[in-house]
Amino acid sequence: MTAATAALVLSGGAAGCGKGVSPAAPGDAGADARGDAPLAACPASDAGAAGGVGDDFGPNARAPATSSALGQLNVYEVTSPRQLEWIDLYLRAELGGTQLTISIYEAAARNAVFRRLTMVQLEVPPCDGWVASGPVGLPLAPGRFYAIGYDPNQAVTAYVDSEANNLPVDGHFGRLIGARTSTSVSLDTLDWGKLSDKDFTRQRIFTSPRADAASDGAVDGASDTGATGSDGGGADRGPASDAPVGDASIPADARG
């Protein structure tokens, strides 16, 4: 199946969390579904021209009954040379003073050690919605694996997709193959741990074609007009559409 691709223009305040303008999925109403008092939508991110097309992994994700301070990472296999432009994480932060550490790890092969490429830290007000990394600007290499996720300084609620036969999920740059938890995403390296192939947290990954793609010796098989591919386990989630992303500064000391 393919990732649902969101047409999104981020606008408003600084990099942090922000509701997208893509069609609402059931997971977007998680607070009401659990009977919790509704939180304000997270503030939107800075408008800008970072560019990229977004793959929404988990548009049907729902919030569990309990929150957690464990780190949450999705693991992706890259099949097309792309530039990682931006990351959105869908979650609910109920406590004041919440801080998130977002990290991106790369492994040269399946079961090889993940090495951290970059890290950014954000403050998140009490809200429910998309948490934005701000511009990333990292090349993704075909044949490699990337663990992308976060850990909070206190409990937050992650939106989780646990529908049967949902993995792998195809996107423009490759596919989501699983997820794992971690006590921290601030470590320089991570192992594969116990990779779940049944559930994952909702993320929106924005990528664009790489100008230096020829150096990887691979051809970009996914265009910005639609993601292709199906795992045979469910309905195709439909074509992708271009989605410009917002611009916000990542602190220099947070880029690893």
BATORMI-115629 format. One record per residue: x, y, z of N, C-alpha, C, O, CB in turn; residue in one letter. Coordinates in steps of 0.1 Angstrom, whole numbers, plus 5000, padded with zeros to 4 digits. Atoms other than C-alpha are relative to their C-alpha. Glycine has a CB too. Layout:
BEGIN
XYZXYZXYZXYZXYZA ...
This chain:
BEGIN
500949885000500050005000500950125000502150115004499050005012M 499349885000501150364996499750095011498650085017499850074987T 500349904990501450635021499150114995499250154983501350075005A 500849895004498750895020500850125000501450165010498750015009A 499149885001500451205007499250125002498150154996500650004986T 500749884996499451535022500450124993501650154991500250025015A 499749865006499151865004499950105011498950125017498950034988A 499949924988500352105030500850124998501950114992500649925011L 499249884999501452455033500150045015499050075021499550124991V 499949964986502852535068500150155001500850214994501249935006L 499949854998502252885080499850035015499349955022498950064992S 500249954986502253085112501350005008502350035002499049915007G 498949984991504653065142501349924997501549894986499549965013G 498750075002507952885148499949854999498849805001500950045012A 500150155002508852525142499649945013500149985024501449944996A 500650074988506852315167498949924994499149854984499550115010G 501050085005503552155163498950084993498750194996499349915011C 501049925007500852255138499149914992499649814986500750094990G 501050085008497652105122500350034986500550144981498650045004K 499949995014497952035086498650034994497650035001500649884994G 501249975007495352125060499549884992498649904984500150134991V 500450125007495151775046498749955006498449985018501149895001S 501350054995491751595050500249935013501149855015499449914990P 499950054987491151495086499949854999499049794992499050065009A 500150154999491751125094499449975014499450065022501449934998A 500650044987490150935123500950035011500450075022499649865000P 499049974989493350985143500050145004500450175016501349964996G 500049854997492851365142499150035011499250145017499750084988D 501049974990489951335166500249915012499349885019498649984995A 499750104989491751115192499550055013499149975021501449985000G 500449954986490951345222498549975002498249925013500350145001A 501450024998487251325216499749855001498849815008499250064988D 500350145000487350955209500349945014499649845018500849934989A 499750054987488950895243499250065011499350025022501550015003R 500849934990486551125261500850115008500350165018499549905009G 499249904993489351365271499550144996498950164986501549994996D 500249875003488951735273500850044988502050024988500250105012A 499249975012489951875239501150105003500950205011499150054989P 498949905000493252055236500050094988499450054978501449935002L 499949915011493952345214500949934989501749854992500650145004A 499150045010495452265180501350065002501550175006499450034986A 498749954998499152295180500250124990499750124979501049894997C 499849885008500452625166500749964987501549874987500950105007P 499550035013501352625129501550044999502050115008499250064989A 498649985002504952635116500250124991499350164984500749884995S 499649895008506752915098499749974985500049864980501450045001D 500150025015505752965061501450014994502350084999499050114994A 498749995007508652915037500049924987498949894982501149945010G 499950075013509852745006501149895000501949884991500450114989A 499050115000511852445017499749904989500649834985499949935014A 500450095011509952234991499949865005500349835016501150014989G 500150144997509251874990498549954999497650024999500549975014G 501350075001506351624987499949915012500849855016499849924987V 500150064987504951475019499249864999498249854992499350095009G 500750134999504051105026499549995015500350005024501049894997D 500650014987501651065055499949855004499149784999498550065001D 500050144996502450735072499149995013499550035024501449955003F 500950024988499450645095498850105000498550155011500850015012G 501149914999496550875085498849955008498050035013499550044986P 501050064992494250635104500449975014499749905021499549874993N 499550024987496350635135499050055011498450165009501450065002A 500849964988494550665169500950015012501949955013498849915002R 499349984988495650775203499749895010498549875012499750145006A 500350104990495950505229499550065013499550195014501349915003P 500649954987494450535264501050065009500650155018499249895007A 499049964991497750605281501150074992501450054981500649895008T 498949935006500650845274501349935005501349855014500050155004S 498750064996504350755277501150104997501050184989500249874991S 498849925002507750915279501149924992502249964991500650045014A 499150085008509350635258500350074987499450134981499549864998L 499849955013511050735226499349914990499249794992501550004997G 500750075011509250635194500750024987500950144983498550054999Q 499349995013510950565161499349914990499049804992501549965001L 500450085012509750455127501349974992502250054991499050074991N 498950045008512150265105499649994985498749924982500649865005V 500349995015512250325067501249944992502449954996499850154996Y 499050055010514050145039499950094988498850114982499749854996E 499949905012515150395011500349924987501249844987501050115003V 499850075013514850274975500250104989500650074978498849924997T 499849895010515050614957500950115006500650155017498750054994S 499249894995517650884960499250135002498750194992501250034991P 500849884997515851174977500750085011501650045017498649955005R 499549914990516551474999498950015011497850045008500350144995Q 500949994989514851465034499950155003500950215008500449915012L 500249864997513351815038499550035013499850145019499250054989E 500949964988511051805068499449885006499149784999498950104995W 500650114993509551575094498850065008499050165015500949925009I 501149974991506151605111499649885008499649775003498750054992D 500450104991505151405141498650035006498450145010501049985011L 501449974995501451365152499949955014500049835016498949944990Y 500050044986501051365189499150095009498750205004501449985006L 500749924990499251505220500850025012501349935018498649935004R 499249964988501151695247499050075009498550185006501250104996A 501049954991498951755277500750095011500050165018499349895007E 499349934989501651895301500850124996501450114985500949905008L 499249885003503252235302501549965001501849875009499750115009G 498650034999507052235297500549884993501649834995500449995015G 499650115008507151955272501150034990501050134983498849934993T 499049985010510351925252500249874993500149764999501450045007Q 499850125009510951685223501450014994501950114990499049994989L 498850025008514251555209499749924988499249804990501249945009T 500350075012513851455173501449964994502350054993499250094990I 498750045006516651245158499849924987498749854985500849915010S 500050085012517451085125501349915000502449965001499950094987I 498950095000519650775123500049934987499049914980499849895012Y 499850075013521150585093500749875003501749875011500850094990E 499350134999522150225090500449964985499549974976499249895007A 499550035013524250105060499349874994499249864982501549975000A 500650135005522349765058499049965011499150005023501049894997A 501050064990519549575076500849935011501849855008499149904993R 499450054988520649485111501450075003502050035013500249854999N 498849934997523749715109499650115010498550145012500650074987A 500249904990524149975136499550134994500050184984501350035008V 500549875004522150295133500950115006501250105018498550025005F 499149894995524350605136499250134998498650164987501350014992R 500849885000522750945144500650104990501850124990499950065014R 499649905009522951195116499850145005500650235003499349984987L 500349874995521251495132499049995011498349895013499550094989T 501050004989519151595162499650145002500350245000500749955013M 500649864997516851895170499249995012498549895014499350054988V 500850004988515251985202498950124999499250234995500850025013Q 501149905001511852165204499250015013499249915021499049954989L 500949984990509552305230498649994995498350054984500250145008E 501350025005505952195226499050045011499049995022499849854996V 501049964990503052375244498949895001498849804992499350134996P 501150095000499952175255499150014988498650124986499250025013P 500849995013498252095222499949864994500549764999500750094990C 500250135007497151815199500250034985499450114979498549955003D 499849985014498451795163501449974995502149885001499750144997G 498750035006501551795141501150085007501050205009499950044985W 498849944995504951865156501050004989501349904983500649925013V 499149985011507352005130501450015003501850085013499550124991A 498650004997511051945129500650144995501650185001500749894993S 499349895007511752255107500949934989500949814988500950085010G 499250055012514052215076501149915005501849935015500650124993P 499050104996516351915077501150004990502350024994499349865000V 498949995010518251895044501049895000502249924999500750135000G 499150114999519751545046499749914987498649884984499849925013L 500250095011520351315016499749865005500249815015501349994991P 500350134997518750975017500549914989500349944977498449985001L 499350085009520650695000499349874998498949805008501549975004A 500650135002519050394983500849885006502049885006499849974985P 499450114993519750065001500350025014500749925021501349974992G 499849984986520150225034498750015008497650035002500850135002R 501250004991517750235064500150125010501250155014499949865008F 500049884992516750535085498949985011497849945009499650124992Y 500950004988515250545120499750145003500650225006500649925012A 500449864998513250865125499050015011498049945011499450064987I 501049994989511550965157500550095011501350185009499849865006G 499949904990511551145190500049935014499549825016499050104999Y 500450034986511651115228499750135007500350235005501249925007D 500449884993509951355252500750005014501149905019498550015001P 499549994986511151485286499049965010499349945022500550145003N 501150044991507751385300499049934991499149944979499450125009Q 500950085007504851175290499250084989498750194992499049935009A 500949955010503051255257499249884994499649774997500850084989V 500750115006500551055237500350004985500050104978498550025002T 499750025014501650925203498849944993498149865000501349914998A 501150065008499050845176500649874993501649884986499450104990Y 499550135005499550475166499149944990497849934992500249905012V 500750085010498450285135500349855003501549815002500450044985D 499850144996497949925145499149914992498749794996499849975015S 500950085009495649795116500849884995502049894992499450094989E 499350125004496449445105500550024985499950094977499049885000A 499450005013498649395074500350144994500250164982499049934990N 499849865005499549765072501450024995501750114988499750095011N 498649985003503349715068500449894990500049784990500949995012L 499449875001505249775047499150104993498050074987501349994991P 500849895006503850115035501050084991502050134995499450095011V 499149945010505350265003499850165000498750215003499749954987D 500049865001506250634999500950044988501349954981500450075012G 499249955011508150854974501449955001502149934991499950154999H 498650024998511550774989500349855003501549815002500550085011F 499850144996511050404999498849955007497749975003501349995009G 501150064992508950225025500250005015501449995019499749864995R 500050024986508050215061500049855003499149794998498950085007L 500050154997509049865074499749965014499549845017501349954996I 500250044986508549885111500250125010500450235005500949885004G 499849904990508850075144500649935012500549815014498750075003A 499550054988510550045177500050115011499850235007501549954999R 499949904989510750225211501550005005502349915002499149965012T 498749984995513850355228499950095012499150185013501050064990S 500049924988514650505262500550144996500250245003500849945011T 499449875004516550785243500350004986500749904980501250035009S 499549995014517150915208501150105000501450154989498850054991V 498849924999520051125220501349934999502449994999500050085013S 498850095000522450835218500750024986500050044976499749865003L 499349995013525150845190499649884991499649894979501550005002D 500350125008524150485179498849935007498549945019501249914999T 501150084995521150255182500149864993500649864981498650074997L 500150135007520749885174498549994995497750084998500449885009D 501350015006517649755157499049965011497849985009500049894989W 500950044989516149625190499049914995499249834986499350135005G 501150085004512849455187499150084991498250154996499249945013K 500849925010511349595155498649944999498449824996500749994987L 501450045002507549585154499650014985499950114979499150095009S 500550005014506049495120498550015000497949974990500549884992D 501550004998502449545133499550145003498350164999499649905010K 500549864998502149905144501250105000502350075000499450015014D 499049905002503950235140499350145004498050145004500550014986F 500649874997503450605150499850084987500550064977500950075010T 500349925011502050865127501150104997501450185006498650075001R 499049915004504651055108499750054986499149984978501549945001Q 500249945014504651285077501450044996502150125002499050125000R 498649985004507951275058500050074986499450024977500749864999I 499949925012508751545032501349984993502449995000499750155003F 498750025007511351465005499950074986498850104982500349854999T 499949945014512451604971501049924993501949864999500250155000S 498950075008514551464942501350065003501450185006499750014985P 498649964998518251484947500750044987500649964978500849905008R 499249955011520351684923501249914997501649894986500550145001A 498850095002523251444929499749855000500549775004501050035012D 500450145000521251124925500949914993501049794996498649994995A 499250085008523550994899501249945008501749835004500650074988A 498850054992526350954925499649885008500549815012500450115010S 500450124993524250684942499949884990499849764994498750025006D 500150115010524150484909498649945000498549824997501049895003G 501450055000520350454912499250104993499550224991499549985015A 500949915007517450594894498850025009498349935015499549934986V 501149964992514650774912498749944993498349994983499950155002D 501250075006511650544906498750065004497650014999500049865003G 501349944996509050764923500050154996500950225000499849985015A 500149865004507951094908499250085010498650025019499450014986S 500849924991506451384926498550014996497850105002500650145001D 501449995004503151324909499249885006498049875005499850004985T 500750114994502350994927500949905005501949864998499049954991G 499250114995503750724949499449874995498149864993500050005016A 500550125005503450374936500449885009501249895018500649974985T 499650124993503550024949498949965010498250045015501350025008G 500950054991501449804971500549875006501249794999498649974994S 499650124994502149534996499149884999499349775004500350025015D 501050115002499049334986499249985012498349905012500749884996G 500750024987497749365022498950095002498250085012500950005011G 501049914998495349645017499850094988500550074978500350095013G 500349915011493849914995501150104998501850145007498750075002A 499149905003496150154977499550135006498350165004500250024985D 500449884993496050484996499950124990499650234994500950045011R 500349895010495950684963501350084997502350065003499050095005G 498949935006498250914944500550115010499750165018499750064987P 499449904992500551164961499850144992499650144980501549985003A 500049875007500551544954501150085007501450065018498650075002S 498949924995503251804958499550085012498450125013500550104989D 500449934988503251964992501250095005502150045011499649905011A 498949924995505552264999500050005015498949995021499850154995P 499950004985506752275035500550145005501150214997500849895005V 499749874995507352565058501550015003502249915002499350025013G 498649974998510652715068500250045015499450135019500650104991D 499749964987512052745103501549965003502049874997499149945011A 498650024998515552755117500349895010499649885020500750135005S 499550104990517252455133501250055006502150104999500249864993I 498849944993519752565159501249924995501249804993499949985015P 498850065006523252505146500649895009501149795004501150114999A 499550114990524152305178499249885000499549795007500250065014D 500950114999521252075172500249914987499549814986498650045001A 499950085012522351945138501149895000501349834990500450094989R 499250114998524851705152501450024994502349934995499449884995G 
